[in-house]
Amino acid sequence: MLSIEPICDDLIAFLQARLPAQLDTVVAAMGTRHPVTAPRTSAYYLGEWHRFRPMQLPAVFIVPSRSVLSVRTADEGANIDKWQHQLLLDVLCEGAEEESLTRCCYRYAEAFYATLHDQDITRAGISTRGTQVFVSAVDYGPMIAKPAGGGPFKKDVFLTLNVLHYDRSTPVG
């Protein structure tokens, strides 16, 4: 099975459970002058940021971009699908001042990387599939200027995720 939707759901659940503690670790290591807060559990979205959608920042957007199936022969376990999915994880945050917002983005990148890289995000009790996440790139977006009427600056940090997914050819769950 392709299974991209449950992979995204597993990724969000994994981040919601583990990211807050990792952010605390990063802030403790870097100092509290530029603190960061964990996104609310309701601030994780499957899809792209849209400036007309009201949302509480920081927010996390999961955007699958590509799925590639490795064809396996009978002696390699043909009853198991081996997928490599590429996902873009976008963390959008806001702040009143440019330098502190940039530093916050660096801290989000550090925390998300430490939370996700080389991690098995398969939910407990699932035995018909396995999912391993690797962070292959981190990109820092440009500063989004304050609106004419005031308001905070916005800035993104993007993580490219390579997700290795193994799924038996039988239905899951």
Backbone as CSV, one residue per row, in Angstrom:
resi,resn,N_x,N_y,N_z,CA_x,CA_y,CA_z,C_x,C_y,C_z
1,MET,0.835,-1.190,0.000,0.000,0.000,0.000,0.878,1.252,0.000
2,LEU,0.409,2.280,-0.633,1.125,3.560,-0.658,1.220,4.154,0.747
3,SER,0.122,4.232,1.466,0.075,4.590,2.895,0.634,5.963,3.247
4,ILE,0.572,6.936,2.372,1.128,8.257,2.698,0.314,8.964,3.790
5,GLU,-0.997,8.796,3.781,-1.816,9.485,4.785,-1.510,9.007,6.208
6,PRO,-1.475,7.686,6.469,-1.122,7.276,7.834,0.317,7.638,8.214
7,ILE,1.212,7.714,7.247,2.586,8.141,7.553,2.575,9.585,8.051
8,CYS,1.836,10.448,7.378,1.743,11.845,7.812,1.104,11.942,9.201
9,ASP,0.066,11.142,9.439,-0.574,11.134,10.761,0.399,10.647,11.835
10,ASP,1.177,9.598,11.525,2.172,9.091,12.475,3.252,10.132,12.743
11,LEU,3.669,10.844,11.715,4.684,11.878,11.862,4.193,12.995,12.782
12,ILE,2.973,13.436,12.574,2.394,14.486,13.416,2.288,14.017,14.862
13,ALA,1.787,12.802,15.082,1.668,12.277,16.450,3.033,12.166,17.124
14,PHE,4.036,11.720,16.370,5.400,11.589,16.892,5.935,12.958,17.316
15,LEU,5.757,13.967,16.470,6.227,15.316,16.790,5.490,15.901,17.995
16,GLN,4.175,15.727,18.034,3.404,16.269,19.149,3.858,15.675,20.482
17,ALA,4.251,14.400,20.467,4.661,13.733,21.699,6.085,14.081,22.116
18,ARG,6.994,14.295,21.153,8.417,14.405,21.488,9.048,15.788,21.306
19,LEU,8.470,16.619,20.459,9.087,17.920,20.179,9.169,18.852,21.390
20,PRO,8.135,18.958,22.228,8.237,19.904,23.358,9.465,19.671,24.245
21,ALA,9.758,18.428,24.586,10.933,18.136,25.420,12.229,18.477,24.684
22,GLN,12.264,18.228,23.371,13.470,18.534,22.600,13.678,20.043,22.495
23,LEU,12.606,20.803,22.357,12.726,22.267,22.346,13.276,22.767,23.672
24,ASP,12.822,22.189,24.785,13.349,22.570,26.095,14.848,22.312,26.168
25,THR,15.288,21.185,25.619,16.710,20.834,25.611,17.519,21.837,24.786
26,VAL,17.005,22.195,23.616,17.706,23.152,22.747,17.776,24.517,23.407
27,VAL,16.694,24.990,23.975,16.687,26.303,24.625,17.648,26.304,25.813
28,ALA,17.677,25.224,26.583,18.596,25.146,27.724,20.048,25.198,27.258
29,ALA,20.339,24.571,26.122,21.712,24.562,25.600,22.111,25.900,24.989
30,MET,21.176,26.584,24.358,21.480,27.831,23.644,21.253,29.080,24.482
31,GLY,20.562,28.959,25.584,20.238,30.112,26.409,18.794,30.537,26.206
32,THR,18.255,31.203,27.203,16.841,31.558,27.178,16.570,32.962,26.665
33,ARG,17.586,33.631,26.162,17.379,34.995,25.651,16.402,35.018,24.476
34,HIS,16.422,33.966,23.668,15.509,33.855,22.539,14.713,32.558,22.700
35,PRO,13.704,32.553,23.579,12.964,31.315,23.826,12.076,30.937,22.637
36,VAL,11.779,29.668,22.547,10.847,29.175,21.528,9.784,28.354,22.229
37,THR,8.608,28.342,21.640,7.522,27.553,22.211,7.135,26.456,21.232
38,ALA,6.687,25.355,21.779,6.240,24.247,20.932,4.921,24.625,20.262
39,PRO,4.733,24.198,19.020,3.443,24.434,18.372,2.319,23.743,19.147
40,ARG,1.171,24.350,19.179,0.000,23.709,19.791,-0.327,22.432,19.032
41,THR,-0.979,21.506,19.682,-1.333,20.257,18.990,-2.273,20.524,17.817
42,SER,-3.021,21.604,17.875,-3.926,21.953,16.769,-3.222,22.736,15.662
43,ALA,-1.908,23.001,15.805,-1.179,23.814,14.829,-0.326,22.970,13.887
44,TYR,-0.679,21.703,13.713,-0.027,20.814,12.752,-1.006,20.609,11.605
45,TYR,-0.557,20.884,10.398,-1.440,20.844,9.236,-0.866,19.939,8.151
46,LEU,-1.732,19.212,7.517,-1.350,18.430,6.348,-1.681,19.299,5.145
47,GLY,-0.666,19.874,4.521,-0.867,20.788,3.410,-0.027,22.031,3.591
48,GLU,-0.144,22.931,2.650,0.716,24.104,2.605,0.122,25.288,3.354
49,TRP,1.029,26.172,3.779,0.618,27.401,4.434,-0.144,28.271,3.445
50,HIS,-1.182,28.907,3.940,-1.986,29.810,3.119,-2.193,31.077,3.928
51,ARG,-1.764,32.191,3.407,-1.777,33.421,4.200,-3.180,33.912,4.552
52,PHE,-4.204,33.387,3.901,-5.561,33.827,4.196,-6.253,32.948,5.230
53,ARG,-5.582,31.868,5.634,-6.158,30.985,6.649,-5.691,31.479,8.020
54,PRO,-6.622,31.793,8.920,-6.173,32.217,10.249,-5.573,31.026,11.002
55,MET,-4.445,31.261,11.675,-3.815,30.185,12.432,-2.960,30.757,13.538
56,GLN,-2.765,29.950,14.543,-1.904,30.298,15.658,-0.479,29.855,15.316
57,LEU,0.485,30.770,15.372,1.864,30.421,15.085,2.638,30.269,16.398
58,PRO,3.614,29.394,16.436,4.206,28.644,15.337,3.270,27.538,14.845
59,ALA,3.404,27.237,13.571,2.612,26.183,12.947,3.530,25.290,12.121
60,VAL,3.114,24.040,11.965,3.898,23.046,11.240,3.046,22.532,10.084
61,PHE,3.646,22.511,8.897,2.952,22.041,7.704,3.717,20.844,7.146
62,ILE,3.008,19.767,6.881,3.588,18.559,6.306,3.106,18.484,4.862
63,VAL,4.052,18.487,3.916,3.707,18.488,2.495,4.436,17.336,1.794
64,PRO,3.740,16.232,1.538,4.381,15.156,0.762,4.651,15.635,-0.660
65,SER,5.849,15.315,-1.174,6.171,15.772,-2.520,6.422,14.637,-3.502
66,ARG,6.839,13.458,-3.009,7.130,12.377,-3.943,7.149,11.047,-3.200
67,SER,6.672,9.989,-3.872,6.725,8.628,-3.345,7.263,7.712,-4.437
68,VAL,8.287,6.923,-4.108,8.904,6.018,-5.076,8.877,4.605,-4.492
69,LEU,8.373,3.664,-5.281,8.301,2.269,-4.869,9.505,1.516,-5.400
70,SER,10.180,0.770,-4.521,11.267,-0.110,-4.949,10.653,-1.468,-5.270
71,VAL,10.811,-1.912,-6.505,10.269,-3.202,-6.910,11.166,-4.290,-6.352
72,ARG,10.551,-5.276,-5.721,11.294,-6.353,-5.092,10.978,-7.673,-5.794
73,THR,11.976,-8.516,-5.897,11.777,-9.843,-6.488,11.308,-10.809,-5.405
74,ALA,10.865,-12.003,-5.814,10.348,-12.980,-4.867,11.364,-13.328,-3.792
75,ASP,12.634,-13.461,-4.142,13.638,-13.823,-3.145,14.012,-12.646,-2.232
76,GLU,13.588,-11.437,-2.560,13.838,-10.265,-1.715,12.639,-9.955,-0.814
77,GLY,11.606,-10.758,-0.895,10.404,-10.497,-0.107,9.388,-9.704,-0.886
78,ALA,8.893,-10.280,-1.972,7.968,-9.570,-2.862,6.644,-9.222,-2.190
79,ASN,6.351,-9.841,-1.044,5.099,-9.520,-0.355,5.221,-8.266,0.516
80,ILE,6.369,-7.591,0.457,6.576,-6.370,1.236,6.828,-5.209,0.280
81,ASP,6.029,-4.161,0.415,6.243,-2.941,-0.359,7.279,-2.092,0.357
82,LYS,8.246,-1.602,-0.390,9.294,-0.737,0.164,9.193,0.613,-0.547
83,TRP,8.732,1.622,0.187,8.526,2.956,-0.358,9.572,3.916,0.192
84,GLN,9.930,4.878,-0.635,10.699,6.021,-0.155,9.873,7.263,-0.469
85,HIS,9.450,7.924,0.593,8.632,9.131,0.459,9.498,10.346,0.771
86,GLN,9.305,11.404,0.009,9.955,12.663,0.333,8.876,13.629,0.800
87,LEU,9.087,14.192,1.974,8.144,15.138,2.551,8.874,16.427,2.880
88,LEU,8.169,17.518,2.788,8.682,18.811,3.214,7.962,19.170,4.507
89,LEU,8.734,19.482,5.530,8.169,19.929,6.794,8.495,21.418,6.903
90,ASP,7.468,22.231,6.997,7.616,23.687,7.053,7.191,24.156,8.438
91,VAL,8.103,24.836,9.133,7.779,25.441,10.425,7.691,26.943,10.195
92,LEU,6.521,27.502,10.397,6.295,28.937,10.214,6.144,29.574,11.586
93,CYS,6.975,30.578,11.848,6.889,31.256,13.135,6.858,32.765,12.913
94,GLU,6.591,33.492,13.983,6.500,34.941,13.882,7.173,35.582,15.077
95,GLY,7.561,36.839,14.891,8.198,37.582,15.971,8.233,39.064,15.657
96,ALA,8.456,39.855,16.700,8.442,41.309,16.543,9.759,41.862,16.035
97,GLU,10.833,41.083,16.164,12.167,41.592,15.836,12.906,40.551,14.996
98,GLU,13.602,41.022,13.965,14.187,40.129,12.954,15.262,39.179,13.486
99,GLU,16.192,39.678,14.264,17.279,38.804,14.726,16.772,37.709,15.659
100,SER,15.931,38.060,16.611,15.432,37.032,17.536,14.566,36.014,16.795
101,LEU,13.828,36.455,15.780,13.021,35.521,14.985,13.932,34.575,14.202
102,THR,15.012,35.094,13.647,15.965,34.246,12.926,16.583,33.219,13.868
103,ARG,16.966,33.640,15.054,17.530,32.710,16.029,16.501,31.657,16.448
104,CYS,15.262,32.063,16.571,14.204,31.092,16.894,14.082,30.039,15.788
105,CYS,14.190,30.466,14.549,14.138,29.506,13.434,15.291,28.517,13.507
106,TYR,16.473,28.994,13.861,17.619,28.090,14.026,17.336,27.061,15.118
107,ARG,16.713,27.503,16.184,16.402,26.595,17.299,15.317,25.591,16.916
108,TYR,14.335,26.046,16.160,13.334,25.087,15.660,14.004,24.046,14.772
109,ALA,14.883,24.489,13.884,15.575,23.544,13.001,16.343,22.517,13.822
110,GLU,17.067,22.973,14.825,17.838,22.072,15.688,16.937,21.071,16.395
111,ALA,15.836,21.548,16.939,14.926,20.676,17.691,14.204,19.677,16.783
112,PHE,13.734,20.141,15.634,13.050,19.230,14.711,14.031,18.180,14.187
113,TYR,15.251,18.597,13.864,16.255,17.648,13.397,16.525,16.587,14.473
114,ALA,16.774,17.025,15.695,17.076,16.097,16.781,15.888,15.172,17.078
115,THR,14.695,15.662,16.906,13.496,14.852,17.164,13.274,13.803,16.083
116,LEU,13.570,14.144,14.830,13.181,13.282,13.713,14.285,12.449,13.077
117,HIS,15.509,12.932,13.034,16.523,12.253,12.231,16.821,10.847,12.737
118,ASP,16.753,9.889,11.814,17.043,8.481,12.084,16.138,7.913,13.179
119,GLN,14.863,8.256,13.086,13.885,7.794,14.076,12.832,6.898,13.428
120,ASP,12.432,5.879,14.168,11.325,5.014,13.768,10.055,5.629,14.333
121,ILE,9.158,6.081,13.469,7.942,6.759,13.921,6.718,5.840,13.893
122,THR,6.939,4.541,13.705,5.825,3.598,13.676,5.126,3.613,15.030
123,ARG,3.813,3.732,15.016,3.058,3.762,16.269,3.138,2.412,16.970
124,ALA,3.117,2.464,18.287,3.159,1.240,19.089,1.994,0.331,18.723
125,GLY,2.264,-0.951,18.660,1.216,-1.927,18.366,1.030,-2.222,16.888
126,ILE,1.694,-1.481,16.011,1.599,-1.715,14.568,2.701,-2.692,14.177
127,SER,2.314,-3.819,13.590,3.322,-4.806,13.199,3.323,-5.090,11.697
128,THR,2.425,-4.454,10.972,2.359,-4.708,9.529,3.083,-3.661,8.704
129,ARG,3.658,-2.646,9.357,4.429,-1.647,8.624,5.485,-1.040,9.539
130,GLY,6.484,-0.439,8.931,7.530,0.248,9.664,7.925,1.500,8.917
131,THR,8.254,2.554,9.652,8.547,3.840,9.034,9.748,4.488,9.716
132,GLN,10.781,4.758,8.940,12.013,5.364,9.440,12.188,6.726,8.761
133,VAL,12.485,7.766,9.551,12.621,9.138,9.035,14.084,9.566,9.066
134,PHE,14.516,10.195,7.978,15.846,10.786,7.898,15.696,12.223,7.405
135,VAL,16.352,13.162,8.063,16.359,14.556,7.614,17.512,14.696,6.634
136,SER,17.203,15.061,5.389,18.255,15.154,4.369,18.685,16.587,4.070
137,ALA,17.892,17.564,4.484,18.264,18.966,4.237,17.472,19.878,5.168
138,VAL,18.079,21.014,5.471,17.403,22.077,6.213,17.602,23.358,5.415
139,ASP,16.507,24.042,5.124,16.558,25.310,4.388,15.874,26.383,5.222
140,TYR,16.400,27.594,5.131,15.878,28.718,5.906,15.238,29.707,4.954
141,GLY,13.977,29.998,5.178,13.248,30.891,4.293,13.560,32.345,4.564
142,PRO,13.184,33.217,3.625,13.402,34.654,3.816,12.420,35.220,4.841
143,MET,12.766,36.347,5.366,11.885,37.053,6.285,10.687,37.562,5.505
144,ILE,9.502,37.342,6.038,8.282,37.876,5.429,7.991,39.171,6.171
145,ALA,8.013,40.281,5.438,7.910,41.615,6.042,6.603,41.801,6.785
146,LYS,6.638,42.735,7.701,5.434,43.085,8.449,4.386,43.627,7.495
147,PRO,3.117,43.324,7.728,2.063,43.916,6.907,2.026,45.441,7.082
148,ALA,1.457,46.123,6.129,1.413,47.591,6.156,0.783,48.126,7.436
149,GLY,-0.210,47.432,7.957,-0.895,47.877,9.170,-0.193,47.472,10.446
150,GLY,0.996,46.934,10.369,1.722,46.468,11.552,1.625,44.953,11.662
151,GLY,1.956,44.444,12.817,1.939,43.009,13.031,3.352,42.448,12.998
152,PRO,3.492,41.180,13.304,4.825,40.588,13.423,5.439,40.194,12.075
153,PHE,6.763,40.013,12.095,7.461,39.393,10.972,7.147,37.903,10.988
154,LYS,7.282,37.252,9.843,7.129,35.802,9.757,8.371,35.235,9.062
155,LYS,8.702,33.994,9.408,9.853,33.332,8.821,9.630,31.823,8.892
156,ASP,10.182,31.116,7.886,10.048,29.660,7.823,11.405,28.993,7.992
157,VAL,11.349,27.769,8.446,12.472,26.851,8.324,11.876,25.576,7.720
158,PHE,12.567,25.018,6.723,12.072,23.849,5.992,13.010,22.674,6.212
159,LEU,12.450,21.523,6.518,13.240,20.306,6.610,12.763,19.353,5.532
160,THR,13.679,18.833,4.745,13.350,17.812,3.759,13.527,16.470,4.438
161,LEU,12.466,15.683,4.431,12.468,14.384,5.091,12.439,13.281,4.054
162,ASN,13.321,12.316,4.196,13.251,11.084,3.422,12.716,10.025,4.367
163,VAL,11.588,9.463,4.002,10.901,8.511,4.863,10.921,7.147,4.186
164,LEU,11.564,6.190,4.834,11.578,4.817,4.339,10.431,4.079,4.995
165,HIS,9.606,3.477,4.154,8.381,2.856,4.649,8.275,1.440,4.094
166,TYR,8.118,0.500,5.003,7.932,-0.915,4.625,6.517,-1.308,5.009
167,ASP,5.825,-1.938,4.084,4.433,-2.298,4.316,4.178,-3.665,3.700
168,ARG,3.608,-4.543,4.515,3.214,-5.829,3.951,2.135,-5.595,2.912
169,SER,2.047,-6.476,1.956,1.075,-6.311,0.867,-0.344,-6.673,1.303
170,THR,-0.532,-6.930,2.578,-1.863,-7.198,3.113,-2.390,-5.919,3.736
171,PRO,-3.709,-5.741,3.840,-4.243,-4.513,4.412,-3.759,-4.277,5.842
172,VAL,-3.533,-3.019,6.171,-3.069,-2.643,7.506,-4.266,-2.471,8.422
173,GLY,-4.181,-3.034,9.611,-5.174,-2.840,10.671,-6.505,-3.338,10.331
